[in-house]
C-alpha cells in the first residue's frame, strides 16, 4: 500500500520532535551522600565510650583470673576477650568508611589506630572470636599453672625462671630448661590454631597475615618497616657480634666445653628461659667486677669533643656547620685512624676483635 507524501512528512516531523524532546525526569532514588566529618567524630565518640566501658570490665575480670586461676575465672576472661575482639573487628572495618573524609589530625590517628590496634583479629564469622578468645585464655592459664619435677619436688613456672637465673650447674640448668620446654610443647596445637584464626582475621582487614598487621602500625607500610628494621639492625650488628663473642668466651671460661656449641651460646646458659637477655648471668659477664656502675657516656662525649676540636683546628668549621651526616663521616674516619687503640680496649675487657 502506497503512503502519501503528506503522511511521510508528518511521520518524519514526529520522529524529529521525539528525538529533541528531553527525557522525562528519572524516578530512581537519589544517591545517598557519603559520610561527613561530623559522622566520623560521632563514630569515634561511640567507639571510645564502648571501649572504655568494656576495658574496665576486662581489667577487673583479668585481675580476678590472674589472682585465682580456675575454670570459672578462665570463662570470665574468655567471654570478655571474645566481646572485645568482636567489637574491635567491627570498629576496624567501620573505620575504613571514613578513609576519604576530611577530619582533624587527632581524629585521623584515632581512626588509623582502630584499624591497626587489634593484636589478634578474628574473622567476621560466627564463633571465630569466641574460639580465639578461648584459645588465648587457655594458653595463658596453661602457661601460668605449669610445673616441672626438679630435685625431687614440683616446681611452678615462676620458680623455673628464678632457677635459670640462680643456678650455675650447667647440667641442672639444662634439665630445668628441657623439662619446661617439654611441658610447653603441649601448647603447640592451640598456638597453631590461634595463628590460623588470627591470620584469617588479618586477611579480612586487608593484610597478608597478622605479622603484616603488626608491622603496619608504625606510620609506614609493613615492607618499609621491615626495611627500616633491617637497616637499623645492620648498624648495631657488629656490636652484637662482639657482645655474643665476649659472652661465649666468658661462659667457656666458667663451664669449659659445655659453655659453647660451636660458635653458638647454649640457650640454657643465658640465665633466661627464652634466651632473651643475659641480665641473669651478669655476675659471669661483667667486665669489671669491682667497679661501680659502668657509664660510657662521658667517654663518648670526650671523643666527640676531641673530634670536634680537631675539626675546628684543621678546617675552621664546627660540627654544626658540617651537619650530622658529614660529621658522622668524620667520626668514622677517626675510628679508622684509632682502631688499634679501640681494639686494645676491647681486648682489655675480654672481647675478641672479631666474631667467631
C-alpha positions as CSV (number, residue, x, y, z in Angstrom):
1,X,0.0,0.0,0.0
2,X,1.5,3.4,-1.0
3,X,1.9,6.2,1.5
4,X,1.1,9.7,0.6
5,X,3.9,12.3,0.8
6,X,1.9,14.2,3.5
7,X,1.9,11.1,5.8
8,X,5.6,10.6,5.3
9,X,6.4,14.2,6.1
10,X,4.2,14.0,9.2
11,X,6.0,10.9,10.4
12,X,9.4,12.4,10.0
13,X,8.3,15.5,11.9
14,X,7.0,13.4,14.8
15,X,10.3,11.5,14.9
16,X,12.3,14.7,15.0
17,X,10.2,16.2,17.8
18,X,10.6,13.0,19.8
19,X,14.3,13.0,19.4
20,X,14.6,16.6,20.5
21,X,12.3,16.3,23.5
22,X,14.3,16.0,26.8
23,X,13.7,12.7,28.7
24,X,11.2,12.7,31.5
25,X,12.6,13.0,35.0
26,X,14.0,9.8,36.4
27,X,12.0,8.1,39.1
28,X,15.1,6.4,40.6
29,X,16.1,7.2,44.2
30,X,18.8,9.8,44.5
31,X,22.2,8.5,45.7
32,X,22.9,8.7,49.5
33,X,25.5,11.2,50.4
34,X,28.8,9.9,51.8
35,X,29.9,10.1,55.5
36,X,30.8,13.6,56.8
37,X,33.3,14.9,59.3
38,X,30.5,15.0,61.9
39,X,29.7,11.4,61.2
40,X,33.4,10.4,61.7
41,X,33.6,12.3,65.0
42,X,30.4,10.8,66.3
43,X,31.7,7.3,65.3
44,X,34.9,7.9,67.3
45,X,32.9,9.1,70.4
46,X,30.8,6.0,70.3
47,X,33.9,3.7,69.9
48,X,35.7,5.4,72.8
49,X,32.7,5.0,75.1
50,X,32.3,1.4,74.2
51,X,35.9,0.5,74.7
52,X,36.2,2.4,77.9
53,X,33.3,0.6,79.5
54,X,34.4,-2.8,78.2
55,X,38.0,-2.1,79.1
56,X,37.2,-1.6,82.7
57,X,35.2,-4.8,82.8
58,X,38.1,-6.7,81.2
59,X,40.6,-5.3,83.7
60,X,38.5,-6.4,86.6
61,X,38.0,-9.9,85.2
62,X,41.7,-10.2,84.3
63,X,42.7,-9.3,87.9
64,X,40.4,-12.0,89.3
65,X,41.7,-14.5,86.8
66,X,45.4,-13.8,87.5
67,X,44.8,-14.0,91.2
68,X,42.5,-17.1,91.2
69,X,43.2,-19.2,88.1
70,X,40.4,-21.7,87.7
71,X,37.7,-22.8,85.2
72,X,35.3,-20.1,86.2
73,X,37.7,-17.2,86.0
74,X,39.0,-18.5,82.7
75,X,35.5,-18.4,81.4
76,X,35.1,-14.8,82.5
77,X,38.3,-13.7,80.8
78,X,37.5,-15.8,77.7
79,X,34.0,-14.3,77.4
80,X,35.1,-10.7,77.8
81,X,38.0,-11.4,75.4
82,X,35.6,-12.6,72.7
83,X,33.5,-9.4,73.1
84,X,36.5,-7.2,72.9
85,X,37.7,-8.9,69.7
86,X,34.3,-8.8,68.1
87,X,34.0,-5.1,68.9
88,X,37.5,-4.4,67.7
89,X,36.9,-6.1,64.4
90,X,33.6,-4.3,64.0
91,X,35.1,-0.8,64.6
92,X,38.2,-1.6,62.5
93,X,36.0,-2.4,59.5
94,X,33.7,0.6,60.0
95,X,36.7,2.9,60.4
96,X,37.5,2.3,56.7
97,X,34.2,4.1,55.8
98,X,36.0,7.4,56.8
99,X,39.2,6.9,54.8
100,X,38.3,9.8,52.4
101,X,36.6,12.0,54.9
102,X,38.4,15.3,56.0
103,X,38.9,15.1,59.8
104,X,41.3,16.7,62.2
105,X,44.7,15.1,62.6
106,X,43.9,13.6,66.0
107,X,40.7,12.1,64.7
108,X,42.6,10.6,61.7
109,X,45.1,9.0,64.0
110,X,42.3,7.5,66.1
111,X,40.7,6.1,63.0
112,X,44.0,4.5,62.0
113,X,44.6,3.1,65.5
114,X,41.1,1.5,65.3
115,X,42.2,-0.3,62.1
116,X,45.6,-1.3,63.4
117,X,45.0,-1.7,67.1
118,X,43.9,-5.3,67.0
119,X,46.6,-7.7,68.3
120,X,44.8,-10.9,67.3
121,X,41.9,-10.1,64.9
122,X,39.2,-12.7,64.4
123,X,37.4,-13.2,61.1
124,X,33.9,-12.0,60.8
125,X,32.1,-15.3,61.1
126,X,30.0,-16.8,63.9
127,X,32.1,-18.4,66.7
128,X,35.5,-17.2,65.5
129,X,36.0,-14.6,68.1
130,X,34.8,-16.9,70.8
131,X,37.2,-19.7,69.7
132,X,40.1,-17.3,69.5
133,X,39.4,-15.9,73.0
134,X,39.1,-19.4,74.5
135,X,42.4,-20.5,73.0
136,X,44.2,-17.3,74.1
137,X,42.9,-17.7,77.6
138,X,43.7,-21.4,77.7
139,X,47.2,-20.8,76.6
140,X,47.8,-18.1,79.3
141,X,46.4,-20.3,82.0
142,X,48.2,-23.4,80.9
143,X,51.4,-21.5,80.9
144,X,50.8,-19.9,84.3
145,X,49.9,-23.1,86.1
146,X,52.7,-25.1,84.5
147,X,55.0,-27.2,86.8
148,X,58.0,-29.4,86.3
149,X,59.6,-32.1,88.6
150,X,63.1,-31.0,89.7
151,X,65.3,-32.1,92.6
152,X,62.5,-34.3,94.0
153,X,59.8,-31.6,94.1
154,X,57.2,-29.9,91.9
155,X,58.5,-26.6,90.7
156,X,56.0,-23.9,89.4
157,X,56.6,-21.9,86.3
158,X,57.6,-18.7,88.1
159,X,60.3,-20.6,90.1
160,X,61.7,-22.1,86.9
161,X,62.6,-18.6,85.7
162,X,64.3,-17.9,89.1
163,X,66.3,-21.2,88.8
164,X,67.5,-20.2,85.3
165,X,69.0,-17.0,86.8
166,X,70.4,-18.6,90.0
167,X,71.8,-22.0,89.1
168,X,75.4,-22.3,88.0
169,X,75.4,-26.1,87.3
170,X,75.2,-26.5,83.5
171,X,73.6,-29.9,83.9
172,X,70.9,-28.7,86.2
173,X,70.3,-25.7,84.0
174,X,69.8,-28.0,81.0
175,X,67.4,-30.1,83.0
176,X,65.2,-27.2,84.0
177,X,65.3,-25.7,80.5
178,X,64.5,-29.1,78.8
179,X,61.7,-30.1,81.2
180,X,59.9,-26.7,80.9
181,X,60.1,-26.7,77.1
182,X,58.9,-30.3,77.1
183,X,55.9,-29.1,79.1
184,X,55.4,-26.1,76.8
185,X,55.1,-28.4,73.7
186,X,51.6,-29.3,74.9
187,X,50.5,-25.8,74.0
188,X,51.6,-26.1,70.3
189,X,48.3,-27.3,68.8
190,X,46.4,-24.4,70.5
191,X,49.1,-21.9,69.3
192,X,48.9,-23.2,65.7
193,X,45.2,-22.8,65.7
194,X,45.4,-19.3,67.3
195,X,47.7,-18.2,64.5
196,X,45.4,-19.7,61.8
197,X,42.4,-17.8,63.2
198,X,44.3,-14.5,63.6
199,X,45.8,-14.7,60.1
200,X,42.3,-15.2,58.6
201,X,41.1,-12.2,60.5
202,X,44.0,-10.1,59.3
203,X,43.4,-11.0,55.7
204,X,39.8,-9.8,56.1
205,X,41.2,-6.5,57.2
206,X,43.3,-6.3,54.0
207,X,46.7,-7.6,55.4
208,X,48.7,-10.6,54.2
209,X,48.8,-12.0,57.7
210,X,48.9,-10.9,61.4
211,X,52.6,-10.0,61.2
212,X,51.8,-7.6,58.4
213,X,49.1,-6.1,60.5
214,X,51.5,-5.5,63.4
215,X,54.2,-4.1,61.1
216,X,51.7,-1.6,59.7
217,X,51.3,0.2,63.0
218,X,54.4,2.4,62.7
219,X,53.4,5.2,60.3
220,X,54.8,3.3,57.4
221,X,53.9,0.3,55.3
222,X,54.9,-3.2,56.5
223,X,57.5,-3.5,53.8
224,X,59.0,-0.1,54.7
225,X,59.0,-1.1,58.4
226,X,60.9,-4.3,57.7
227,X,63.4,-2.5,55.5
228,X,64.0,0.1,58.2
229,X,64.4,-2.5,60.9
230,X,67.0,-4.3,58.8
231,X,68.8,-1.1,58.2
232,X,68.9,-0.2,61.9
233,X,70.0,-3.7,62.9
234,X,72.7,-3.5,60.3
235,X,74.2,-0.5,62.2
236,X,74.3,-2.3,65.5
237,X,75.1,-5.8,64.3
238,X,78.9,-5.5,64.7
239,X,78.3,-4.6,68.3
240,X,76.0,-7.5,68.9
241,X,78.5,-9.9,67.3
242,X,81.2,-8.6,69.6
243,X,79.0,-9.0,72.6
244,X,78.0,-12.5,71.6
245,X,81.6,-13.5,71.2
246,X,82.5,-11.9,74.5
247,X,79.7,-13.7,76.4
248,X,80.5,-17.0,74.8
249,X,84.1,-16.7,75.9
250,X,83.1,-15.9,79.5
251,X,80.8,-19.0,79.5
252,X,83.5,-21.2,78.2
253,X,85.8,-19.8,81.0
254,X,83.1,-20.8,83.5
255,X,81.8,-24.1,82.1
256,X,84.6,-25.3,79.8
257,X,83.4,-27.2,76.7
258,X,79.8,-27.0,77.9
259,X,79.9,-23.3,77.6
260,X,79.5,-23.2,73.8
261,X,78.1,-25.3,71.0
262,X,80.4,-24.5,68.1
263,X,80.2,-20.7,67.8
264,X,76.8,-20.6,69.5
265,X,75.8,-20.0,73.1
266,X,73.7,-22.8,74.6
267,X,70.2,-21.3,75.4
268,X,70.0,-22.9,78.8
269,X,73.2,-21.0,79.9
270,X,71.8,-17.4,79.2
271,X,70.0,-17.0,82.5
272,X,66.7,-16.7,80.7
273,X,64.2,-19.4,79.8
274,X,63.9,-18.0,76.3
275,X,67.5,-16.7,75.8
276,X,66.0,-13.2,75.5
277,X,68.5,-11.5,77.8
278,X,71.8,-12.0,79.7
279,X,71.0,-9.9,82.8
280,X,70.5,-13.2,84.8
281,X,74.2,-14.0,84.3
282,X,75.7,-10.6,84.8
283,X,77.9,-11.9,87.6
284,X,79.6,-14.1,84.9
285,X,79.8,-11.4,82.2
286,X,80.6,-8.2,84.0
287,X,84.0,-7.0,82.7
288,X,85.0,-5.1,85.9
289,X,83.6,-7.0,88.9
290,X,84.9,-4.4,91.4
291,X,83.8,-1.3,89.5
292,X,80.7,0.7,90.2
293,X,78.0,1.0,87.5
294,X,79.6,1.4,84.1
295,X,78.7,4.6,82.2
296,X,80.4,5.2,78.8
297,X,78.5,8.4,78.1
298,X,81.4,10.5,79.4
299,X,84.0,8.7,77.3
300,X,81.9,9.0,74.2
301,X,81.3,12.7,74.8
302,X,85.1,13.3,75.3
303,X,85.8,11.5,72.0
304,X,83.1,13.6,70.3
305,X,84.6,16.8,71.7
306,X,88.1,15.7,70.6
307,X,87.0,15.1,67.1
308,X,85.1,18.5,67.1
309,X,88.2,20.3,68.4
310,X,90.4,18.7,65.7
311,X,87.8,19.6,63.1
312,X,87.7,23.3,64.1
313,X,91.5,23.5,64.2
314,X,92.0,21.9,60.8
315,X,89.1,23.2,58.8
316,X,87.7,26.1,60.8
317,X,84.3,24.5,60.9
318,X,82.1,23.2,63.7
319,X,80.1,20.0,63.7
320,X,77.0,22.2,63.4
321,X,78.4,23.8,60.3
322,X,79.0,20.4,58.7
323,X,75.7,18.9,59.6
324,X,75.1,15.5,61.1
325,X,75.9,13.2,58.1
326,X,79.2,14.9,57.3
327,X,80.2,14.9,61.0
328,X,79.4,11.2,61.2
329,X,81.8,10.6,58.3
330,X,84.5,12.5,60.2
331,X,83.8,10.3,63.3
332,X,84.1,7.2,61.1
333,X,87.4,8.4,59.8
334,X,88.6,9.0,63.3
335,X,87.6,5.4,64.3
336,X,89.6,4.1,61.3
337,X,92.7,6.0,62.4
338,X,92.5,5.0,66.0
339,X,91.0,1.5,65.5
340,X,94.1,-0.2,67.1
341,X,93.5,1.6,70.3
342,X,89.8,0.7,70.4
343,X,90.6,-3.0,69.8
344,X,93.1,-2.9,72.7
345,X,90.3,-1.5,74.9
346,X,88.0,-4.3,73.7
347,X,90.6,-7.0,74.5
348,X,91.2,-5.5,77.9
349,X,87.6,-6.3,78.9
350,X,87.8,-9.8,77.4
351,X,86.2,-9.3,74.0
352,X,87.5,-10.7,70.8
353,X,88.3,-8.3,67.9
354,X,86.1,-10.2,65.6
355,X,83.2,-12.7,66.0
356,X,83.9,-16.3,65.9
